[in-house]
Amino acid sequence: MPSWFRRDPGPGSEDPTGQIPAQSMAKIIEEADGTAAADGASNADVNSVLERALADRQTLIQLCLYALDRARSGGVVERIEQGLAGIGVTAVRPDGQRFDPSLHEAGGAVATDDPALDGVVAETEVVGFADHERLLRAPVVTVYTKR
């Protein structure tokens, strides 16, 4: 990447990618509480700030998933997945697990003579994602079926 494209991290910076660190939710809450107390605002105002921050988070997650689905570079996919994992959004690849229709979407089947593989996920066709424990998008999988 050309040097003119990167943001200069400045002297003493440990981050070679030049990324701007995000504020933590605790910091946002602290600032909202301080602002509310200073302005005589109500808890409803603080809740409004938090609701807006959560709505913005969801929008950004959906945008990242959209970009991830269209990324052609393995490095870009890996970087987006790492960034999402940093905020608790993890990829779901259930290869080798039992097929569970409440968690997985069947996209196809492959025949097997091994009865132990019957109903096991053979391959993940489309990666799923979970936000902490909440499933955002079910993975589309190919399942082994007994002949």
Secondary structure as UniProt FT lines:
FT   HELIX           3..5
FT   TURN            11..12
FT   TURN            16..17
FT   HELIX           25..39
FT   HELIX           43..70
FT   HELIX           74..86
FT   TURN            87..88
FT   STRAND          89..92
FT   TURN            95..96
FT   TURN            101..103
FT   STRAND          105..112
FT   HELIX           115..117
FT   TURN            118..119
FT   STRAND          120..126
FT   STRAND          128..131
FT   TURN            132..133
FT   STRAND          134..137
FT   STRAND          140..146
//
